[in-house]
């Protein structure tokens, strides 16, 4: 699992070492890790190290010092290094080390700006070391103009790559908000731990791949501000039926979705649920939609009755429903009032009470989240939510008491108890009609299995409401991986929502195999004679 922290948490973790006089040691470790990551990246691109052209955009603080020390390491390997001092000053010791290693130093002036931008565009590596985790706001003045010019020049010349030192300048380490202009990085080398702003949009748009360099502060961190499930975590959480399981013990999901206008949403939600391991799906809805579900998914038990007449472990409500679908909205409200875990998607969101519980998982996209916050007294529009998605997700969870999953290129899951997950497992091709309905079905199936106590998922006895966020993040990760796998089969081409559901069992099996291999290794370690 990746654990990410705010800039404040990282600086607090550094404080004991700084108080002990080890500040320069931390900087040297960071710089060495940055230089090593750059060398690895150059080699992976089959670039020669000797004579490689490196430009360091160095601010006046410690972030600039990290970049200059890294530039000194690279100069010692025979690279041609140039440092551009964006503020006319720099970390004294780091600058001296850079010059001793043979680095060339230039101050940023208006007159030199065009030539420096052209040089950066032709460089093999550009290191963005202007602003660090303590910065507030973005680049200003000539530094902003230089970054704008470099970005424009690089759009015409694809030579080389950009590496951000700790985080791209202008990205908020805590929230992921980005103050333009920001130089998009191909690789971000971050120190001590990942920063939460690198794993949340829009910050993730500019971070590229994120590589963490340990610097000796890792034992000083508190609870992470944000987490990301990796493959091993998915394997540990994936539910599996016991040997004597039956369809009811594997969980029953009730689905209230679809309408005469959007009947396909019900079908896709049911297909997502069936692909995600639930023992049984019951559908409630209009007769014509129920007929379509029967034809498309003969495994689903369909009716046009009431919530109280159906015995299930969890509910899915809202997909494909509009404000005029009164019977369906009544069923959705009844499902939420039942006290069972419920995933509420799309059309159900405006019809729900303002205050919910953590076992209710809301799944808005940015526009729906903005509308939800406005109903709760906020002023955010879609643009504001997309500019600060992490903060908006947290506010929605706090104000509603529900678990809130915000769909996007980076999917964020916020619990009212403070836990936040960030998953970015998918492909842009997942942005297709019906994809969210499949996601709702997957998460609904996982909720139903969690209630029945199926092995591995966070159990009903887990003593905190954050487990619902873990389950939602698991669903988001599986959905993303299924979409990516489906696209890979098409050589990276487009996919439809139904194909996502079709791909899920294969992804499930591959992840489960990883768990089985890990279990055999652990058993072999405990019982070496077996």
Phi, psi and omega in degrees: 000136175271128176251131181240151188227159176283164176299323179297318179295322180292317179295324176294324178292330179283337191303315179301324180286323177295319179295333179273007178080023184255022181301316181292328178296316178300317181294320179295320178296317179297314182295319179296319177295322178296313180298319180296319179295322179294317178299316178299318180294318178299316180294322179295335177266006179061040178262142176285138181282314184293126179087357178299141182263122183235130174243129177253119172270105192249122171279182186272352185263200182293329177298318175296324177297318176302316181295320181291317177298319177298320177299324177295317177301317182290323177298323179294341176269008176093013179273150179271108189248136176233133175251130174255115181277105189284345180241008181079356179219167182203167175303118191301310183294320180293320179296319179297318179296321179297315181291322178298328181282356178100011179288147178264136184243133176227138175272146180279120175231161179300322182292327184270353190302312183298316181294321179294320178297319179294320178296319179296320180296332179267358182285154174285327181220134169243124179257118177270103180230046184270305183240142181250199186291337182274355184285146174236134186084181185252197178289148181227163171058224185293329178296318177295318179296321179296314180297318176302315182293321179295316180300319179293318180293322180290334178294337179264335180236113184272015181289141174076183181214162182251134176240125176271133179271105182077310172195155178298135180299128182104347176268129179285124184297332184274318192249340186084000176295146184236124178260112183294149001274149175234131177278112183295130182263148169277331182215132172248122176258111186245152195249134177084312180192161173294145176266139185301328180293342178279342184250016178227142177284147005274356181306321180297335177299330187257351189276334187065212175286144182249125179240125182262130178252118176292138179231009176099009179251004192295335179279358185258006186275145172276202177298135183296152177284338185201147179231157173225126178286133174254180188302319180295326178292318178299317180298322181288335184263336185305128179288151174217141182287147174289167184302322183255028180292155171227177189298328181283325179288341177275359177101138176240127180253130171266135183241120174243097187206166176080162180202174178297332179279325182231065182292331183296335180299322179295318179298313183292322177297318179294321179296320177298318180294315181298327181283348187254024166089000181289149184286330184201148176236130174248130180250136174238128179175186181302148183305317182293327177287319178300321178297318179295319178298317179300317181292322184276325184226082183297345178288340186277136176269119187248147174205172177242023188272214188246158179302316184296340182274359186240129179264112181221170176258343180200162181234147168241128182224149166109331185298128176071026180245145179242176184294342181265000180273071192296318181296317179294320179294325175296316177299318180299316179296320178296322179296317180295321180289345182295340182086359178275156175305135185219135170256124184246118185244154165043250190296340181283338189301315181292341185267356185272158176299158180290333181243126185234200179230165186296335180281000171264120182255115177267140185232064180279155162272182188301318180295317179293325178294320177299316179297320178298313180296324178295321177295336180266011176101002180278174181240004185292135168257181184301318181300319180293321178295317181292335179278343182210063189294321182298313179296320180295319179297318179296318180297319180296319179294319180295318186282327182267335187080000180267168168275130187241121176251118180258115182284142179175185177304318166251118180271126180252139177236119182244132177261149176295345178272359174110343179293140177225135174244149177231121179236133179222061188264355193259207182223152176302340179292348176292344178283076182217151183304132178091347180300318179293331176294319177297317178301316179300319178297319179297311182293320177301317178298319179293322178298316180297320180289327178295322182292326181280355178079023175304144185305143168091311179303153175309124191281164176299342181273353179300127193268048171196153184283353180292347182295332179293326176293321178298317180295317179296320178295322176300315179298318179298319180295316179296317178300313180298315181292324178295318178296318180295319179296318179297319179293322179298323178299329178267025180058038179084015184270184184290159181225165172247165184299320181299326180293329177300313179297319180297329184278342187299314181302324178294316177297316178305314181296320180295318179294319179298323178299322177299319179295319180296320178296316179297321180295319178296322179294318180294319179294322178297323180293320182283329184233075190296343182272351182280000000 
